[in-house]
Amino acid sequence: MGSTAVMGAGSWGTAYALMCHDAGEDVVIWARRGQVADEINEQRTNEAYLPGTTLPAIRATDDPEEALADAEVVVLAVPSIGIEDQLRTWGGAVPADASLASLIKGVDVATRRFGSEVIAQGLDTDPDRIVVVSGPNLAKECAQRLPAATVAASPSQWHAERVQQAAHAPYFRVYTNPDKVGVEVGGAVKNVVALAAGIAHGMGFGDNTMATVITRGLAEMQRLGVALGGQALTFGGLAGVGDLVATCTSPKSRNRTVGTRLGKGETIDDVLASMTMVAEGVKSSKAIVALADQHDVEMPIARGVVAVIHDGLDARDALEALLSRSAKPELYGLND
């Protein structure tokens, strides 16, 4: 069908490369470490990031220029905290006419930029060329070829459809959406809400609590997304409530797992030190709350997460602060 370069061999990058292969693409995956590339090529596994998965005939390399050569679709699967440095290193090798797919679900803390903004500025390219991919896509399940769906969002229908085509496997439906802002906000905020859901789970609360965190977290997500120019309808779809439910309820979710361990009394430093993969919500939470302040958006759950993770507030004190807030109508802030 075409050629796709996946830049990043973490769990989601590897699973996404597998799905692009199954969709008919000729796939090359770039791994930062040579031993990971060698393992993919020689053993058809990536045990550090996607254990127990046998990979198809995906070619891997630790040479970014080799991976990018002649790519029609370039998938950016590097964590948000590292993408800017990576673009400085190999961004010049990205083909000028390639469609760019961003799998990044985070916000740069220092500049409050979402992943697509960092990519557009790092490559000095048209922002509409960048397609944000987001949805209920737990990497392990996608690698097991379990049925799922996602959203490919860009104002450019051509680029959105090319990214859609590249990953639309028999078990993986890809929908297009012109609301890139809304889809990207959903992908970032859901990680912060999942931290809160995990904390509640770790503290031993029940299903009522979980449902409350998810639905009120959705309200915060929508308020911020609309304030930044997104469409309210987007948050009722796969990149909003769909991704939120999966990330808040699944033990496979990194952000929920971090929250659960915090709720059980571990420190954030100990939790992060034990992890090999990035939980985007930990760093992004501060930037998201800063954006909320900048646009006068009320996000009490996100603010509570920041207080627990970054300011050392006890989780029970954060819960008490949330529950003691003044009573409000349910749709407060959504129709202002």
C-alpha positions in Angstrom: 0.0 0.0 0.0 2.7 2.5 1.0 5.6 3.1 3.4 5.4 4.1 7.0 8.2 5.0 9.4 7.4 4.7 13.1 9.8 6.8 15.1 9.9 5.3 18.6 9.9 1.6 19.7 8.1 2.0 23.0 5.0 0.0 23.8 2.6 2.1 21.8 5.0 2.8 18.9 5.7 -1.0 18.5 2.0 -1.9 18.7 1.2 0.9 16.2 3.9 -0.4 13.8 2.3 -3.9 14.0 -1.1 -2.5 13.1 0.3 -0.5 10.2 1.9 -3.7 8.9 -1.4 -5.5 9.2 -3.0 -2.6 7.3 -0.7 -3.3 4.4 2.1 -0.8 4.9 5.8 -1.4 4.4 6.9 -0.5 8.0 10.2 0.5 9.4 10.5 1.2 13.1 13.2 3.4 14.6 14.6 2.4 18.0 16.8 4.7 20.0 18.8 1.8 21.3 20.5 -0.6 18.9 19.8 -3.7 21.0 16.1 -3.1 20.8 16.3 -2.8 17.0 18.4 -6.0 16.9 15.9 -7.9 19.0 13.0 -6.8 16.8 14.9 -7.9 13.6 16.3 -11.1 15.0 13.8 -12.4 17.5 10.6 -10.6 16.4 10.0 -9.4 20.0 10.4 -6.2 22.1 10.3 -7.7 25.5 11.3 -4.5 27.4 8.2 -2.6 26.1 5.7 -5.1 24.8 6.4 -8.4 26.5 4.8 -11.6 25.2 4.2 -10.3 21.7 5.5 -11.9 18.5 5.9 -9.2 15.9 5.4 -9.6 12.2 8.0 -8.8 9.6 8.7 -5.2 10.7 12.2 -3.9 9.9 13.9 -2.1 12.7 16.9 0.2 12.8 18.7 2.6 15.2 19.5 4.9 12.3 16.8 7.5 12.0 17.8 8.6 8.5 17.5 5.0 7.3 14.0 4.7 8.9 12.8 8.0 7.4 14.1 7.4 3.9 11.2 7.5 1.4 8.5 7.3 4.1 5.0 8.5 3.0 3.8 8.5 6.6 6.0 9.4 9.6 4.6 8.3 13.0 6.0 10.3 15.9 5.8 7.9 18.9 8.4 9.6 21.2 7.2 10.8 24.6 6.4 14.5 24.8 9.4 15.2 27.0 11.8 14.0 24.4 10.3 14.9 21.0 11.9 18.4 20.7 15.4 17.0 21.2 14.8 14.2 18.8 13.5 16.6 16.1 16.7 18.6 16.4 18.7 15.4 15.8 16.8 13.9 12.8 14.0 16.2 11.9 15.9 17.3 8.8 15.6 13.8 7.4 11.8 13.8 7.5 10.5 13.7 3.8 9.0 17.1 2.9 5.8 15.5 1.5 5.1 12.9 4.2 2.0 12.9 6.4 2.9 13.2 10.0 1.0 11.2 12.7 1.5 12.3 16.3 0.9 9.6 19.0 2.0 12.1 21.7 -0.5 12.5 24.6 1.2 15.1 26.6 1.9 18.8 27.1 5.3 20.5 27.3 5.5 21.9 30.9 7.8 24.9 30.1 5.9 26.1 27.0 2.4 24.6 27.5 2.5 23.3 23.9 0.8 20.2 22.8 2.7 17.6 20.9 1.5 18.7 17.4 2.6 22.2 18.2 6.1 21.1 19.2 6.3 19.0 16.0 5.1 21.8 13.7 7.6 24.3 15.2 10.4 21.7 15.3 10.0 20.9 11.7 9.0 24.4 10.6 6.1 22.9 8.7 2.4 23.5 8.1 0.5 22.4 11.3 -2.3 20.9 9.2 0.2 18.3 7.9 0.2 16.8 11.4 -2.5 14.3 12.2 -3.2 13.6 15.9 -4.0 10.0 16.6 -5.9 9.3 19.9 -8.5 6.9 21.3 -9.0 4.0 23.6 -5.8 2.3 22.5 -4.1 0.3 25.2 -0.9 -0.9 23.5 -1.0 -4.5 24.8 -4.5 -5.1 23.6 -3.8 -3.6 20.2 -0.8 -5.8 19.9 -3.0 -8.8 20.6 -5.2 -7.7 17.7 -8.2 -7.2 19.8 -10.9 -5.1 18.2 -10.5 -1.4 18.8 -10.8 2.0 17.2 -9.1 5.4 17.2 -9.4 8.9 15.7 -7.0 10.5 13.2 -7.6 14.3 13.5 -6.4 17.1 11.2 -8.1 20.0 9.3 -6.4 18.5 6.2 -8.7 15.8 5.0 -6.0 14.5 2.7 -3.4 14.0 5.5 -6.0 12.6 7.9 -7.2 10.0 5.3 -3.6 9.0 4.5 -2.9 8.3 8.2 -6.3 6.6 8.5 -5.3 4.3 5.5 -1.9 3.5 7.0 -3.3 2.0 10.3 -6.8 0.8 9.3 -6.2 -2.9 10.0 -9.0 -5.6 9.9 -9.4 -5.3 13.7 -8.6 -1.6 14.1 -11.0 1.0 12.8 -9.6 4.5 12.2 -12.0 7.4 12.0 -11.1 10.9 10.8 -12.0 14.2 12.5 -11.1 17.8 11.6 -11.0 18.8 15.3 -7.4 18.3 16.0 -7.5 20.6 19.0 -10.3 18.7 20.7 -8.7 15.3 20.0 -5.3 16.4 21.3 -6.8 18.0 24.5 -8.7 14.7 25.1 -5.5 12.6 24.7 -3.6 14.8 27.2 -6.3 15.4 29.9 -7.4 11.8 30.1 -4.0 10.9 31.5 -4.4 13.4 34.4 -7.9 12.1 35.1 -6.6 8.5 35.0 -4.1 9.5 37.7 -7.0 10.7 39.9 -9.0 7.5 39.1 -6.0 5.4 40.1 -5.6 7.3 43.4 -9.2 6.6 44.2 -8.8 2.9 43.3 -5.7 2.7 45.4 -7.5 4.2 48.4 -10.1 1.5 48.2 -13.1 3.4 46.9 -15.8 1.8 44.8 -17.4 1.9 41.4 -19.5 4.9 42.3 -16.4 6.9 43.0 -14.8 5.7 39.7 -17.8 6.7 37.7 -17.8 10.1 39.4 -14.2 10.7 38.6 -14.6 9.8 35.0 -17.7 11.9 34.3 -16.5 14.9 36.2 -13.1 14.5 34.6 -14.8 14.5 31.2 -16.5 17.8 32.1 -13.0 19.3 32.9 -11.6 17.9 29.7 -14.5 19.4 27.7 -14.3 22.8 29.4 -10.6 23.1 28.6 -10.9 21.8 25.1 -13.7 24.2 24.1 -11.8 27.1 25.7 -8.8 26.2 23.5 -10.9 26.0 20.3 -12.0 22.4 20.3 -15.6 21.2 19.5 -17.8 20.0 22.4 -19.0 17.0 20.3 -15.5 15.6 20.0 -15.4 14.8 23.7 -18.4 12.5 23.4 -16.4 10.3 21.0 -13.5 7.9 20.9 -10.8 10.5 21.7 -12.8 11.9 24.7 -15.0 9.6 26.7 -13.8 6.5 24.9 -10.1 7.0 25.8 -11.1 8.3 29.2 -13.0 5.1 30.2 -10.2 2.8 29.0 -7.4 4.8 30.7 -9.2 5.2 34.0 -10.5 1.7 34.4 -7.8 -0.6 32.9 -4.9 -2.0 35.0 -2.9 -1.9 31.8 -3.0 1.9 31.9 0.3 3.4 33.0 -1.3 6.6 34.5 -3.9 4.7 36.4 -1.2 2.4 37.7 0.8 5.3 39.0 -2.3 6.7 40.6 -3.2 3.4 42.2 0.3 3.1 43.8 0.1 6.7 45.1 -3.3 5.9 46.6 -1.8 3.0 48.4 0.8 5.2 50.0 3.9 5.0 47.8 5.8 8.2 46.9 5.9 9.5 43.4 9.7 9.3 43.3 9.6 5.6 44.2 6.8 4.9 41.7 8.6 6.6 38.8 12.0 5.0 39.6 10.5 1.6 39.2 9.0 2.2 35.7 10.6 1.8 32.3 7.8 3.6 30.5 6.6 7.1 30.7 3.3 8.1 32.4 2.6 11.3 30.5 0.1 12.7 32.9 2.7 13.1 35.7 4.5 15.9 34.0 1.7 17.2 31.8 -0.6 17.8 34.8 1.2 21.0 35.7 1.0 22.4 32.2 -2.7 21.5 31.9 -3.5 23.3 35.1 -1.4 26.3 33.9 -3.4 26.3 30.7 -6.7 26.1 32.7 -5.6 29.1 34.7 -4.6 31.0 31.6 -8.0 30.5 30.1 -10.0 30.8 33.3 -11.2 27.2 33.2 -12.1 25.4 36.4 -10.4 22.0 36.7 -10.5 20.9 40.4 -9.7 17.2 39.7 -6.6 18.1 37.7 -5.6 20.7 40.3 -5.9 18.0 43.0 -3.7 15.7 41.0 -1.0 18.4 40.8 -1.3 19.0 44.5 -0.8 15.3 45.3 2.0 14.6 42.8 4.0 17.8 42.7 3.1 19.6 46.0 3.1 16.7 48.4 -0.5 17.0 49.5 -1.9 13.8 51.1 -4.4 12.1 48.8 -7.0 12.1 51.5 -6.7 15.8 52.1 -7.0 16.3 48.3 -10.2 14.3 48.4 -11.6 16.3 51.3 -10.9 19.5 49.4 -12.8 18.2 46.4 -15.8 17.1 48.4 -16.0 20.3 50.4 -16.3 22.5 47.3 -19.5 24.6 47.0 -22.5 23.0 45.3 -22.9 23.8 41.6 -25.1 22.8 38.7 -23.9 19.8 36.8 -23.3 21.6 33.5 -21.5 24.5 35.2 -19.0 26.0 32.8 -20.0 24.0 29.7 -22.4 26.6 28.2 -20.8 29.9 29.3 
